[in-house]
Amino acid sequence: MNKQGGFTPKRLFLTEGVGRHREKLASFELALRDAGIEKFNLVHVSSIFPPRCEILDREEGLEALHPGQIVFCVMSRAESNEPGRRLAASVGIAIPQDRTAHGYLSEHHQYGQLAKDAGDYAEDLAAEMLASTLGIQFDIDSNYDEKREIFKIDGRIVNTQNITAYALVDDQGRWTTVLAAAVFVD
């Protein structure tokens, strides 16, 4: 708890999952299971990477949580039952050099996009939000590689990354859900 009674997470982990089922809700449950987060009461929050927050590996993060616990997360999710439909869900992260400042998380989901493209897009969104907050000048219409070079040269964005779930809906048209999440651990 901070002075105002709020909770500022000090740790998070990234996870992703895919679920398939004839029922839409069941496919979501299976995606949560695949991601390892089905046992928690998930509360979706907006996209701030807290100052001094540490990224844990998935196993370490899951060990710190308990079934039934209310858990805050930034989640991206896509679902469809259209045979052959490509689904991608990504969460991007941009972390500032100054770890006492906040960074950004971004959610991106897309139909028809490849996993790498969705991941790059989510990473780009997070980096753009952080860069604009830091006052870094860049052309918003340039491609991500050009922007990444500017961000690197500037030196105020130290790390970007993403996690992406990707799947094709099968020929039977079963509901398919993809999800990616940044899960906060207290």
C-alpha positions as CSV (number, residue, x, y, z in Angstrom):
1,M,0.0,0.0,0.0
2,N,1.2,3.5,-0.7
3,K,0.3,6.7,1.1
4,Q,-3.0,7.1,-0.7
5,G,-4.0,3.5,0.1
6,G,-3.4,2.2,-3.4
7,F,-1.4,-0.8,-4.5
8,T,1.8,-0.3,-6.6
9,P,3.0,-3.7,-7.9
10,K,6.7,-4.4,-7.6
11,R,6.7,-7.5,-9.8
12,L,4.9,-8.9,-12.8
13,F,5.2,-11.9,-15.2
14,L,4.2,-12.4,-18.8
15,T,2.1,-15.3,-20.0
16,E,0.1,-16.4,-23.0
17,G,-2.4,-19.1,-23.9
18,V,-4.6,-20.7,-26.5
19,G,-7.8,-22.5,-26.0
20,R,-10.2,-24.4,-28.4
21,H,-13.7,-25.6,-27.7
22,R,-17.1,-25.8,-29.3
23,E,-18.3,-23.2,-26.8
24,K,-16.9,-19.7,-26.7
25,L,-16.6,-19.3,-22.9
26,A,-15.0,-22.7,-22.6
27,S,-12.4,-21.8,-25.2
28,F,-11.5,-18.7,-23.1
29,E,-11.3,-20.9,-19.9
30,L,-8.9,-23.3,-21.8
31,A,-6.8,-20.3,-22.9
32,L,-6.6,-19.1,-19.3
33,R,-5.5,-22.7,-18.3
34,D,-2.9,-22.8,-21.0
35,A,-1.6,-19.4,-19.7
36,G,-1.7,-20.8,-16.1
37,I,-4.0,-18.0,-14.8
38,E,-7.3,-19.8,-14.6
39,K,-7.3,-20.0,-10.8
40,F,-7.4,-16.3,-10.2
41,N,-10.0,-13.5,-10.2
42,L,-8.5,-11.3,-12.9
43,V,-9.0,-7.6,-12.8
44,H,-8.1,-5.8,-16.0
45,V,-6.2,-2.6,-15.5
46,S,-4.7,0.0,-17.9
47,S,-1.3,0.1,-19.2
48,I,1.3,1.6,-16.8
49,F,4.5,-0.4,-16.1
50,P,5.2,0.6,-12.4
51,P,8.4,2.3,-11.4
52,R,11.1,-0.2,-10.2
53,C,8.9,-3.2,-11.3
54,E,10.7,-6.5,-11.8
55,I,9.8,-8.9,-14.5
56,L,9.7,-12.5,-13.2
57,D,9.6,-15.7,-15.2
58,R,6.1,-17.2,-15.4
59,E,6.8,-20.1,-13.0
60,E,8.1,-17.8,-10.3
61,G,5.2,-15.4,-10.7
62,L,2.6,-18.2,-10.5
63,E,4.2,-19.6,-7.3
64,A,3.6,-16.2,-5.7
65,L,-0.1,-16.4,-6.3
66,H,-2.9,-18.4,-4.6
67,P,-6.2,-19.8,-6.1
68,G,-9.1,-17.4,-5.7
69,Q,-6.8,-14.4,-5.3
70,I,-7.8,-11.1,-6.9
71,V,-5.0,-10.4,-9.4
72,F,-4.5,-7.3,-11.5
73,C,-3.4,-7.8,-15.1
74,V,-3.1,-6.1,-18.5
75,M,-4.6,-8.6,-21.0
76,S,-5.1,-8.8,-24.7
77,R,-7.6,-11.3,-26.1
78,A,-9.0,-12.4,-29.5
79,E,-11.5,-15.1,-30.3
80,S,-13.2,-16.5,-33.4
81,N,-14.9,-19.6,-34.8
82,E,-14.3,-18.8,-38.4
83,P,-12.4,-21.7,-40.0
84,G,-8.9,-20.7,-41.0
85,R,-9.0,-17.3,-39.2
86,R,-5.7,-16.1,-37.8
87,L,-5.8,-14.8,-34.3
88,A,-3.1,-12.9,-32.4
89,A,-3.1,-11.3,-29.0
90,S,0.0,-9.4,-27.7
91,V,1.1,-7.3,-24.7
92,G,4.1,-5.0,-25.4
93,I,6.4,-3.5,-22.7
94,A,8.6,-0.4,-22.8
95,I,10.8,0.3,-19.8
96,P,12.6,3.6,-19.2
97,Q,16.3,3.9,-18.4
98,D,15.3,5.8,-15.3
99,R,13.7,2.9,-13.2
100,T,12.2,5.5,-10.8
101,A,9.9,6.5,-13.7
102,H,7.0,4.5,-15.1
103,G,7.0,2.7,-18.4
104,Y,4.1,1.4,-20.5
105,L,2.3,-1.8,-21.3
106,S,0.2,-2.1,-24.4
107,E,-2.5,-4.5,-25.5
108,H,-3.0,-5.4,-29.1
109,H,-5.2,-8.0,-30.7
110,Q,-5.7,-8.6,-34.4
111,Y,-7.4,-10.9,-36.8
112,G,-5.3,-12.0,-39.9
113,Q,-2.0,-10.8,-38.5
114,L,1.0,-13.1,-38.0
115,A,2.5,-13.5,-34.5
116,K,5.7,-11.6,-35.1
117,D,3.8,-8.7,-36.7
118,A,1.4,-8.5,-33.8
119,G,4.2,-8.7,-31.2
120,D,6.2,-6.0,-33.0
121,Y,3.1,-3.8,-33.2
122,A,2.4,-4.1,-29.4
123,E,6.0,-3.4,-28.6
124,D,5.9,-0.4,-30.9
125,L,2.7,1.0,-29.2
126,A,4.3,0.7,-25.8
127,A,7.5,2.4,-26.9
128,E,5.6,5.2,-28.6
129,M,3.6,5.9,-25.5
130,L,6.7,6.0,-23.4
131,A,8.6,8.1,-25.9
132,S,5.9,10.7,-26.2
133,T,5.8,10.9,-22.3
134,L,9.5,11.4,-22.3
135,G,9.4,14.1,-25.0
136,I,11.4,12.0,-27.5
137,Q,10.9,13.4,-31.0
138,F,10.0,10.8,-33.7
139,D,7.9,10.5,-36.8
140,I,4.8,8.5,-35.8
141,D,4.5,7.3,-39.4
142,S,8.0,5.8,-39.6
143,N,8.3,2.0,-39.3
144,Y,9.2,0.5,-35.9
145,D,12.8,-0.3,-36.8
146,E,13.4,3.4,-37.6
147,K,11.7,4.4,-34.4
148,R,13.6,1.8,-32.4
149,E,16.9,3.3,-33.6
150,I,15.8,6.8,-32.5
151,F,14.7,5.4,-29.1
152,K,18.1,3.5,-28.7
153,I,20.2,6.6,-29.7
154,D,18.2,8.8,-27.3
155,G,19.0,6.3,-24.5
156,R,15.9,7.0,-22.3
157,I,14.1,3.8,-23.3
158,V,16.2,0.8,-22.1
159,N,14.1,-2.2,-23.0
160,T,11.1,-3.2,-25.1
161,Q,9.6,-6.7,-25.4
162,N,6.4,-8.5,-26.0
163,I,4.5,-11.7,-25.4
164,T,2.2,-13.0,-28.1
165,A,-0.3,-15.8,-28.4
166,Y,-1.2,-16.9,-32.0
167,A,-3.5,-19.6,-33.5
168,L,-5.5,-20.5,-36.5
169,V,-9.2,-21.5,-36.1
170,D,-9.4,-25.2,-37.0
171,D,-11.4,-26.6,-40.0
172,Q,-14.3,-27.6,-37.6
173,G,-14.8,-24.0,-36.7
174,R,-14.4,-24.6,-32.9
175,W,-14.1,-21.4,-30.9
176,T,-10.5,-20.5,-30.6
177,T,-9.3,-17.9,-28.0
178,V,-5.8,-16.4,-27.8
179,L,-4.7,-14.3,-24.9
180,A,-1.5,-12.6,-23.7
181,A,-1.2,-11.0,-20.3
182,A,1.1,-9.1,-18.0
183,V,0.1,-10.3,-14.5
184,F,1.0,-8.2,-11.4
185,V,2.3,-9.9,-8.3
186,D,2.3,-8.1,-4.9
